[in-house]
Amino acid sequence: MTDFATEARKDTLDKDLDKLVHVEEAATFVARGLVAPGLGLLFLALSAIIASFFAMGETGAIVIVAASAIGGYMALNIGANDVANNVGPAVGAKALTMGGALAIAAVFESAGALIAGADVVTTISSGIVSPEAIADPGVFVRLMLAALVSSALWINLATWIGAPVSTTHAVVGGVAGSGIAAAGFAAIDWSTMGGIAASWVISPVLGGIVASLFLAFIKAAVIYQDDKITAARLWVPLLIAVMAGAFSAYLVTKGLKRVVDVSALQIAAVGLGSFVLVWGLAKISVDRQAVNMENRNQSLRKLFRLPLIFSAALLSFAHGANDVSNAVGPLAAIVQAASGERSATVAIPLWVMVIGAAGISLGLVLFGPKLIRMVGGQITKLNPMRAFCVALSAAITVIVASWFGLPVSSTHIAVGAVFGVGFFREWYTANSSRRRTYLERKASRARAERAARARGAGKDARQEMRESEAGDDDNGNGDDLESEGPPVSREEIARRRLVRRAHVMTIATAWVTTVPASALLAAGVFLLLQMLA
C-alpha cells in the first residue's frame, strides 16, 4: 500500500513538473516575440535622448525631441517594409542567407543614407508644402508631425499584414493630406506632386522593362547557347562591369560633389575606368570558376551568385540615399521650423541623418524578414540569373531617380522588376522560337546519344529513352517551365502560371490605397493636434 501511494505521488509530481516545463517553454516563446518590439522602443528612446542634447536651450526643444522619436519610428518602419526590395531577390535566389542579407543591407543602407541622402531630403521636407505658404511656424510643425505619424502608422499596418507598400507614397500622401488640412489645396506644390505622381507610374513600368531586357539578353546570349560556359565567360563579366560603372559614377556624383567640384567629364571618366577595371577582375574570376564546370544551367547560376550579392549591396546603398528622406525629411523641416528658421532650403543636421540611417538598418534587422520572403519568393520564382536582372534593373532606376533628386518609390521599381521578370518568362516560354529551336536541337542530340548507348549495351533504344527521360530536366525542378526538358504545351503553361496573380492584385491594391489612406489619416491627425494646441 505504501509503495502504491509513493508511486502515485511520483506520477503526480512528474505531471506537475511537465506542466511547469510547458509553461516555461510557452513563456520563452512569448518573450522571444517581444524582443524586437522592445529593442524598437529602446531605439525610439535613444532617438529622443540624442535629440535632447542637440535641441537643449533652443526654441521648441520639446517638439524637436518628440518629432525625433516619431522620425525614428518612421525609419524603423521603412527598414521593415521597403528594404525587402533590395535583398529579397538575393534571398529568394538562395545567393544569400537571411542573416547575410540583413548584415549587408544594414551596412550599405546606413552608408547610403549618410553619404548621399541629403539631396533627396529637401524634396520631401519643403518641395511638397512650401514653408512660405503657411505663416504660422507652429502650424507647419504640426503639419509635418501629422505627416510623420500617419505615414509611419500606415506602413506599420502594411508590414503587419505582409504588404510591400511604398514608403514614399505614404510620406508624400501624409505631407499633402496634412498640408491641405492646414492651408487648403493652394498650399500644395502641384507641379512637384505631378512629377512625383508621374514617377510612380513610370517607375514600375521602367523597372519591369529594364529587368526583362536584361533577362532576354541573358537567355539569348548565354542560357540558350549550345556552349553555355563559353558564352558566360564572355558576357557575365561585361554585365558585372556595366553595374560597376553605373554605381561608380553615381557614388562620385552623390558622395564627392559636396567636397570637390566634379565635372560631368570626370564623372564619366570614373564610370568608364570602373567599368574597365571591374571587367578585368570579373573576367579573371569567371574564368577560374568556369574551369571544369558542366555545360548546364546549374553551373550558370553559380557564376551569377557573387555579382548578385554585389548588386544587392549597391542597391541597398542607393535605397539608403533615396529613401532616408521619407524618415528625416519631415523631421528636418520640423527641426528648422521649431528653431524659428523659415527657408525653402532645409539644412539637414548630421544627427537627424544618423537617426534615419540607424532606424532603417535596425528596422530591417528586427522586422524585415517577413517581407524579404514575400518579395524574394512569393511573387514569382527567382534564381540567381533572374534575381540579378531584378537587382540591376532596380539599381539603375533608383540611381537615375536619386541623381535628379526625385523621391521615386523603390518599392514600385523593385517589385515592378520582379513582375517584369515573371511576366516576361511566361511570354518567352510560350512564344520564343529561339527556345523551341534550342530544345528541339538538344532533344535530337539526346536521342542520338541514347540510341548509340542502347546499341552498345544491346538495349532497345525506346527502352533507353524511357529510362533516362527524367534526365532531361537540367534544372532538377519540375515546376519550372524553363527547364531544358521536353517542350511544354500552351495549356500546361496557362495552368502553371509563373507569376502569382493573387499577389499582383494585393500589391496593386496596396499601392493605390496608400496615398489616399495616409493623406486622410494625416489630415485627421493634424486636426487633432490643432485642437490640442
KACORPE-V692755 format. One record per residue. RES is the residue in one small letter. D_CENTER is the distance of its C-alpha to the mean C-alpha in Angstrom with 2 decimals. Layout:
res-><RES,RES>
d_center-><D_CENTER,D_CENTER>
This chain:
res-><m,t,d,f,a,t,e,a,r,k,d,t,l,d,k,d,l,d,k,l,v,h,v,e,e,a,a,t,f,v,a,r,g,l,v,a,p,g,l,g,l,l,f,l,a,l,s,a,i,i,a,s,f,f,a,m,g,e,t,g,a,i,v,i,v,a,a,s,a,i,g,g,y,m,a,l,n,i,g,a,n,d,v,a,n,n,v,g,p,a,v,g,a,k,a,l,t,m,g,g,a,l,a,i,a,a,v,f,e,s,a,g,a,l,i,a,g,a,d,v,v,t,t,i,s,s,g,i,v,s,p,e,a,i,a,d,p,g,v,f,v,r,l,m,l,a,a,l,v,s,s,a,l,w,i,n,l,a,t,w,i,g,a,p,v,s,t,t,h,a,v,v,g,g,v,a,g,s,g,i,a,a,a,g,f,a,a,i,d,w,s,t,m,g,g,i,a,a,s,w,v,i,s,p,v,l,g,g,i,v,a,s,l,f,l,a,f,i,k,a,a,v,i,y,q,d,d,k,i,t,a,a,r,l,w,v,p,l,l,i,a,v,m,a,g,a,f,s,a,y,l,v,t,k,g,l,k,r,v,v,d,v,s,a,l,q,i,a,a,v,g,l,g,s,f,v,l,v,w,g,l,a,k,i,s,v,d,r,q,a,v,n,m,e,n,r,n,q,s,l,r,k,l,f,r,l,p,l,i,f,s,a,a,l,l,s,f,a,h,g,a,n,d,v,s,n,a,v,g,p,l,a,a,i,v,q,a,a,s,g,e,r,s,a,t,v,a,i,p,l,w,v,m,v,i,g,a,a,g,i,s,l,g,l,v,l,f,g,p,k,l,i,r,m,v,g,g,q,i,t,k,l,n,p,m,r,a,f,c,v,a,l,s,a,a,i,t,v,i,v,a,s,w,f,g,l,p,v,s,s,t,h,i,a,v,g,a,v,f,g,v,g,f,f,r,e,w,y,t,a,n,s,s,r,r,r,t,y,l,e,r,k,a,s,r,a,r,a,e,r,a,a,r,a,r,g,a,g,k,d,a,r,q,e,m,r,e,s,e,a,g,d,d,d,n,g,n,g,d,d,l,e,s,e,g,p,p,v,s,r,e,e,i,a,r,r,r,l,v,r,r,a,h,v,m,t,i,a,t,a,w,v,t,t,v,p,a,s,a,l,l,a,a,g,v,f,l,l,l,q,m,l,a>
d_center-><70.55,69.18,66.95,65.59,64.79,63.13,61.00,60.01,58.98,56.85,55.11,54.44,53.15,50.79,49.42,48.93,47.17,44.86,44.03,43.29,40.98,39.07,38.90,37.61,34.90,33.88,33.89,31.74,29.19,29.14,29.01,26.02,24.07,25.25,24.12,20.58,21.98,24.79,22.74,20.76,24.18,25.39,22.68,23.68,27.26,26.59,24.90,28.06,30.29,28.74,29.12,32.69,33.69,32.66,33.87,37.13,40.11,38.19,38.65,36.18,35.15,34.66,32.34,30.26,30.03,29.01,26.41,24.93,24.52,22.89,20.56,19.65,19.05,16.71,14.76,14.63,13.24,10.44,9.54,10.17,8.24,5.57,4.28,3.87,1.35,3.00,5.67,6.09,8.04,10.01,10.94,11.85,13.91,15.52,15.15,13.97,15.25,13.42,15.44,14.82,11.04,11.52,14.17,12.61,9.54,12.20,14.52,12.60,10.91,14.55,16.03,14.14,15.04,18.60,19.37,18.03,16.91,20.32,20.67,18.22,19.53,22.83,21.61,20.34,23.31,26.13,25.20,24.98,28.01,30.47,32.20,35.50,35.24,35.72,38.88,38.47,36.00,35.94,34.79,31.97,30.87,30.96,29.01,26.06,26.42,26.28,23.13,21.40,22.82,22.09,18.45,17.82,19.86,18.17,14.61,16.34,18.02,15.03,13.34,16.79,17.21,13.85,12.64,9.09,10.88,10.50,11.47,13.07,15.09,16.19,17.47,19.06,20.68,21.88,23.44,25.05,26.37,27.94,29.23,30.99,32.44,33.66,35.23,34.89,33.16,34.80,32.75,29.53,28.89,28.42,28.03,24.91,23.68,24.60,22.64,19.49,20.20,20.78,17.47,15.79,17.81,17.53,13.78,12.92,16.27,15.92,12.53,14.26,17.45,16.30,14.48,17.67,19.90,18.50,18.85,22.28,23.34,22.43,24.31,27.29,27.57,26.75,26.29,29.36,31.61,34.53,33.88,30.14,30.31,32.29,29.94,26.91,28.86,29.29,25.94,23.22,24.32,24.24,20.64,19.69,22.02,20.57,17.16,19.07,21.32,18.76,16.94,20.42,21.64,18.73,19.30,23.00,22.65,20.48,21.88,25.52,26.68,27.37,29.57,31.28,31.85,30.05,31.24,29.42,31.56,30.58,26.86,27.50,29.61,26.95,24.45,27.23,28.37,24.97,24.82,28.28,27.84,24.64,26.17,29.19,27.40,25.13,28.31,30.05,27.26,26.86,30.67,31.07,28.60,30.22,33.64,34.98,31.85,32.69,32.28,29.65,25.99,25.40,26.45,24.10,21.11,22.29,22.39,18.74,17.37,17.97,16.57,13.36,13.14,14.21,11.66,8.74,10.77,11.47,8.10,7.64,11.09,10.56,7.99,10.68,13.32,12.27,11.07,13.65,16.03,15.06,16.49,19.27,20.37,22.52,23.47,24.74,26.71,28.21,29.26,30.94,32.62,33.77,35.34,37.42,35.80,35.22,33.51,31.13,29.56,27.68,27.96,25.06,26.63,25.12,25.20,23.09,20.35,20.72,20.28,17.02,15.64,17.09,15.98,12.25,12.73,15.14,13.27,10.47,13.43,15.52,13.60,10.07,11.31,12.20,9.01,7.61,10.83,10.56,7.67,9.14,12.69,13.90,13.31,14.87,15.95,14.28,16.27,15.71,17.01,14.90,11.64,12.93,13.54,10.09,8.69,11.90,11.93,8.69,10.04,13.44,12.78,11.02,13.86,16.51,15.52,15.41,18.57,20.35,19.29,17.77,15.14,13.21,10.41,7.02,6.39,9.53,8.93,6.14,7.89,11.02,10.70,10.50,13.44,15.11,15.27,16.62,19.11,20.21,21.03,23.06,24.95,25.46,26.75,29.21,30.39,30.07,33.56,32.32,30.81,34.01,36.23,34.39,34.59,38.23,39.08,37.51,39.23,42.51,42.28,41.44,44.46,46.71,45.66,46.19,49.53,50.61,49.67,51.44,54.57,54.58,54.27,56.68,54.17,53.76,50.91,49.64,49.55,47.61,45.01,44.65,44.24,41.46,39.60,36.69,36.19,34.97,31.41,29.95,26.58,28.31,26.36,28.37,25.69,24.12,25.83,25.34,27.55,30.50,32.99,35.30,34.06,32.66,34.46,32.98,33.74,31.76,28.79,28.97,29.18,26.30,23.48,20.40,18.11,18.62,20.11,19.95,16.15,16.49,19.01,17.32,14.09,16.39,18.65,16.12,15.16,18.90,19.85,17.61,19.56,23.02,22.40,21.14,23.95,26.61,25.55,25.63,29.03,30.35,29.24,30.76,34.02,34.18,33.79,36.45,38.77,38.32,38.83>
